Amino acid sequence: MKKFLVIGVLFLSQSLFAQIPYGSNPKVGKRVQVGDISMYYEIYGKGEPLILLHGGYGSSEMMGGMIEAFSKKYQVIAVDSRSQGRTTDSDEKELTYAQMALDVNGFMDKLQIKKAKFVGWSDGGDIALELALIHPEKITKAVIMGANFLGESKGVFLGVDTTWKMNTTDPLFAKTKIEMAKYFSTYERMAADKTKIASAKKKAADNAFNNPNITITQLNAIEVPFLVMAGDHDIFKLEHTIALYQNLPQASLYIVPDATHISPFEEPELVHSEILRYLAKPYRKLDAFYFWK
């Protein structure tokens, strides 16, 4: 009897945990005024601060799997970026990755976070790069997935192949369907001002097309440890990802096999375990021939 009771309690606790509405949790969701915007954020777990930065057009909701995985070891702080998710829009400042990095810096100051580890997905990775340019002292280590240091207008975006289509019975469609449906409805469900959805989407699109504009010289000057991650079929050209890795002085590289720009949805266990492994280790520069000498 006791055995069945324990199993029942464990099952119930796991079910409740799995149903936590990350990104829309009224029990922990908070706001803080940072300059001209009201930033929405949620905090889970205890320990060293780990800030999660979501992808473009999305919200911290898309980082739910990471929140669940990482909050067991870190104090996870999931933030909604300017004009996205539940964070407000503003016409006072242009929507750029550089501005969003300033927002994150102001957010950290408001919450008295002197330094943190970062995980940035897509646009979130671009924001982490911009923050490393202006405030490297705020970043202990950073993981960036599907990030780019030049805007889509610079030819770094992979063209859509119209000559074939994946078989719709491929398991990846079913595996990612629910998360992508939530992602594509983010503005309609979460926007602080529903009357500005169209303009907010245009701002995000214009930003992604034109930004970032980080030079190789600027990348070379970033003295922050970065793990550059991407799917081997990412929407950004693999050579661009390699160039990003090669020009960050303290960079590591991890290419997720058989994955695209949404590798955290496609291969969550693999992606989460690699991020945790990387964040737990101190950075060290490797000599490719250390074992030969």
Wavefront OBJ file of the C-alpha trace (Angstrom):
o trace
v 0.000 0.000 0.000
v 2.778 2.414 0.950
v 4.602 1.577 -2.266
v 1.570 2.503 -4.376
v 1.074 5.682 -2.345
v 4.678 6.777 -2.920
v 4.418 6.042 -6.634
v 1.183 8.017 -6.790
v 2.715 11.038 -5.036
v 5.758 10.946 -7.327
v 3.552 10.727 -10.409
v 1.403 13.624 -9.219
v 4.422 15.813 -8.391
v 6.002 15.106 -11.789
v 2.722 15.860 -13.564
v 2.319 19.150 -11.732
v 5.924 20.080 -12.477
v 5.487 19.294 -16.167
v 2.451 21.578 -16.284
v 4.210 24.687 -15.009
v 3.287 27.417 -17.548
v 6.792 28.734 -18.115
v 6.665 32.211 -19.613
v 3.098 32.747 -18.371
v 3.325 31.735 -14.742
v 1.292 34.137 -12.563
v 2.835 32.640 -9.431
v 6.361 33.833 -10.242
v 6.011 36.301 -13.131
v 7.264 39.792 -12.308
v 7.967 43.106 -14.006
v 10.673 45.708 -13.642
v 10.912 49.081 -15.336
v 14.088 49.360 -17.385
v 14.325 52.705 -19.122
v 11.370 53.087 -21.479
v 10.064 49.511 -21.175
v 8.492 47.228 -18.581
v 10.417 43.940 -18.697
v 8.703 40.673 -17.820
v 10.701 37.891 -16.195
v 10.396 34.684 -14.200
v 12.883 33.151 -11.757
v 13.205 29.461 -10.895
v 15.654 27.485 -8.767
v 18.564 28.513 -6.582
v 22.281 28.933 -7.093
v 24.453 30.833 -9.535
v 22.380 33.107 -11.808
v 21.767 31.848 -15.342
v 19.951 34.254 -17.664
v 17.992 32.813 -20.588
v 17.436 34.949 -23.685
v 14.812 33.699 -26.137
v 14.633 33.808 -29.928
v 13.048 36.459 -32.106
v 9.237 36.733 -32.270
v 9.115 34.484 -29.201
v 9.186 34.744 -25.421
v 10.644 32.988 -22.406
v 7.916 30.391 -22.961
v 10.038 28.810 -25.706
v 12.793 28.268 -23.119
v 10.526 26.139 -20.920
v 12.473 22.934 -21.447
v 15.686 24.683 -20.494
v 14.116 26.278 -17.430
v 13.014 22.856 -16.233
v 16.411 21.268 -16.920
v 18.669 24.070 -15.688
v 16.747 25.221 -12.591
v 17.833 22.046 -10.812
v 21.357 23.500 -10.640
v 21.071 27.245 -11.276
v 18.909 30.207 -10.399
v 17.338 30.512 -13.834
v 16.161 33.962 -14.854
v 14.045 33.893 -18.015
v 13.509 37.312 -19.565
v 11.187 38.540 -22.307
v 13.008 40.859 -24.707
v 11.920 44.345 -25.714
v 8.673 44.373 -27.728
v 8.326 40.585 -27.435
v 6.509 38.204 -25.131
v 5.066 40.134 -22.204
v 7.671 42.901 -22.236
v 6.284 46.184 -23.504
v 7.039 47.944 -26.759
v 8.284 51.511 -27.046
v 8.641 54.019 -29.858
v 11.308 55.956 -27.967
v 14.167 53.678 -29.055
v 14.858 51.617 -32.145
v 14.551 47.852 -31.791
v 18.070 46.502 -32.279
v 20.126 43.760 -30.673
v 22.455 46.434 -29.322
v 19.514 48.148 -27.606
v 18.254 44.851 -26.222
v 21.729 44.231 -24.780
v 21.462 47.597 -23.039
v 18.065 46.482 -21.736
v 19.583 43.293 -20.308
v 22.357 45.284 -18.676
v 19.803 47.625 -17.110
v 17.735 44.637 -16.027
v 20.741 43.107 -14.266
v 21.445 46.384 -12.509
v 17.839 46.644 -11.311
v 17.934 43.098 -9.911
v 21.464 43.667 -8.540
v 22.934 40.820 -10.584
v 26.612 41.651 -10.921
v 27.529 38.704 -13.139
v 25.766 35.724 -14.679
v 26.019 32.838 -17.066
v 23.924 33.140 -20.214
v 22.106 30.916 -22.658
v 20.830 32.693 -25.759
v 18.869 31.044 -28.552
v 18.902 32.672 -32.006
v 18.187 36.392 -31.379
v 19.004 35.726 -27.735
v 22.492 34.682 -28.798
v 22.883 37.890 -30.789
v 21.910 39.876 -27.687
v 24.516 37.989 -25.641
v 27.181 38.860 -28.225
v 26.201 42.533 -28.106
v 26.301 42.487 -24.299
v 29.792 40.958 -24.394
v 30.934 43.915 -26.503
v 29.770 46.569 -24.058
v 29.778 44.805 -20.680
v 31.986 41.693 -20.762
v 32.319 41.936 -16.989
v 28.647 40.939 -16.682
v 29.128 37.528 -18.350
v 30.829 34.552 -16.718
v 30.240 32.207 -19.662
v 27.709 32.169 -22.479
v 26.098 29.578 -24.711
v 24.675 30.863 -27.998
v 22.602 28.676 -30.307
v 21.832 29.526 -33.915
v 23.316 32.986 -33.455
v 24.700 35.314 -36.117
v 27.030 38.301 -35.959
v 25.744 39.836 -39.212
v 22.169 40.572 -40.250
v 20.232 38.444 -42.704
v 20.753 41.107 -45.383
v 24.470 40.218 -45.397
v 23.862 36.813 -46.977
v 24.321 34.703 -43.847
v 20.813 33.245 -44.039
v 20.357 29.928 -45.801
v 18.036 30.126 -48.800
v 14.872 28.018 -48.751
v 15.230 24.884 -50.879
v 12.027 24.679 -52.955
v 13.113 21.606 -54.926
v 11.927 19.116 -52.300
v 9.914 18.721 -49.102
v 10.396 16.568 -46.045
v 7.994 13.701 -45.647
v 5.236 14.987 -43.357
v 5.231 11.631 -41.558
v 8.765 12.323 -40.303
v 8.698 12.100 -36.470
v 10.199 15.595 -36.178
v 6.912 17.154 -37.292
v 5.011 15.533 -34.437
v 7.851 16.119 -31.972
v 7.997 19.887 -32.568
v 4.380 20.628 -33.520
v 3.082 21.746 -30.121
v 6.046 23.996 -29.301
v 6.030 25.600 -32.751
v 2.286 26.222 -32.580
v 2.824 28.084 -29.301
v 5.749 29.989 -30.809
v 3.804 31.183 -33.859
v 0.957 32.462 -31.661
v 3.175 34.249 -29.121
v 2.257 37.835 -30.059
v -1.469 37.143 -30.224
v -1.470 35.489 -26.798
v 1.066 37.593 -24.893
v 1.604 41.043 -26.379
v 1.181 43.726 -23.725
v -0.593 45.921 -26.294
v -2.565 43.890 -28.846
v -3.065 46.985 -31.031
v 0.678 47.089 -31.748
v 1.220 43.489 -32.821
v 1.693 44.291 -36.512
v 4.187 47.077 -35.834
v 6.042 44.965 -33.261
v 6.427 42.103 -35.742
v 7.713 44.507 -38.392
v 10.250 45.933 -35.955
v 11.495 42.433 -35.166
v 11.725 41.541 -38.861
v 13.560 44.753 -39.744
v 15.983 44.213 -36.879
v 16.782 40.642 -37.952
v 17.271 41.738 -41.570
v 19.601 44.627 -40.780
v 21.311 43.547 -37.568
v 23.619 42.720 -35.931
v 26.631 44.377 -37.550
v 29.502 43.033 -35.475
v 32.890 43.185 -37.169
v 35.581 40.525 -37.079
v 37.771 43.008 -35.182
v 35.053 43.369 -32.546
v 34.659 39.596 -32.233
v 38.419 39.241 -31.810
v 38.296 41.644 -28.864
v 35.646 39.724 -26.875
v 37.388 38.078 -23.918
v 34.400 36.068 -22.730
v 34.088 32.264 -22.986
v 31.408 31.304 -25.512
v 30.010 27.989 -26.608
v 28.841 28.420 -30.200
v 26.088 25.901 -30.973
v 24.031 25.254 -34.088
v 22.194 22.479 -35.827
v 24.030 20.935 -38.763
v 21.007 22.014 -40.844
v 20.588 25.424 -39.229
v 18.951 28.276 -41.144
v 22.202 30.219 -40.849
v 25.010 29.078 -43.101
v 27.388 26.688 -41.395
v 30.399 28.674 -42.597
v 29.005 31.728 -40.782
v 28.703 29.729 -37.565
v 32.279 28.475 -38.019
v 33.493 32.033 -38.622
v 31.792 33.120 -35.403
v 33.531 30.319 -33.516
v 36.925 30.973 -35.103
v 36.910 34.684 -34.342
v 35.853 34.568 -30.698
v 39.146 34.178 -28.767
v 37.644 31.974 -26.051
v 35.155 29.926 -28.025
v 34.114 26.289 -28.065
v 32.024 24.704 -30.818
v 29.199 22.168 -30.760
v 27.236 21.193 -33.861
v 24.050 19.265 -33.110
v 23.699 16.415 -35.636
v 20.488 15.961 -37.621
v 19.063 19.183 -36.227
v 17.977 22.603 -37.466
v 17.547 26.050 -35.918
v 15.169 24.569 -33.344
v 17.545 21.918 -31.968
v 16.331 22.511 -28.364
v 12.921 21.234 -29.514
v 14.305 18.484 -31.744
v 17.027 17.123 -29.458
v 16.325 18.571 -25.991
v 18.202 15.950 -23.955
v 21.335 16.268 -26.079
v 21.262 20.067 -26.143
v 20.526 20.446 -22.431
v 23.227 17.980 -21.372
v 25.864 19.673 -23.519
v 24.976 23.122 -22.193
v 25.161 21.905 -18.594
v 28.482 20.153 -19.272
v 29.952 23.311 -20.798
v 28.693 25.689 -18.110
v 30.075 23.488 -15.334
v 33.635 23.486 -16.688
v 36.137 26.348 -16.447
v 37.286 27.561 -19.843
v 40.735 26.489 -20.941
v 42.542 27.015 -24.222
v 43.517 23.758 -25.895
v 46.713 23.057 -27.775
v 45.711 20.820 -30.697
v 49.011 18.933 -30.308
v 49.280 18.855 -26.498
v 49.180 15.031 -26.455
v 51.909 14.743 -29.112
v 54.543 16.898 -27.475
l 1 2 3 4 5 6 7 8 9 10 11 12 13 14 15 16 17 18 19 20 21 22 23 24 25 26 27 28 29 30 31 32 33 34 35 36 37 38 39 40 41 42 43 44 45 46 47 48 49 50 51 52 53 54 55 56 57 58 59 60 61 62 63 64 65 66 67 68 69 70 71 72 73 74 75 76 77 78 79 80 81 82 83 84 85 86 87 88 89 90 91 92 93 94 95 96 97 98 99 100 101 102 103 104 105 106 107 108 109 110 111 112 113 114 115 116 117 118 119 120 121 122 123 124 125 126 127 128 129 130 131 132 133 134 135 136 137 138 139 140 141 142 143 144 145 146 147 148 149 150 151 152 153 154 155 156 157 158 159 160 161 162 163 164 165 166 167 168 169 170 171 172 173 174 175 176 177 178 179 180 181 182 183 184 185 186 187 188 189 190 191 192 193 194 195 196 197 198 199 200 201 202 203 204 205 206 207 208 209 210 211 212 213 214 215 216 217 218 219 220 221 222 223 224 225 226 227 228 229 230 231 232 233 234 235 236 237 238 239 240 241 242 243 244 245 246 247 248 249 250 251 252 253 254 255 256 257 258 259 260 261 262 263 264 265 266 267 268 269 270 271 272 273 274 275 276 277 278 279 280 281 282 283 284 285 286 287 288 289 290 291 292 293
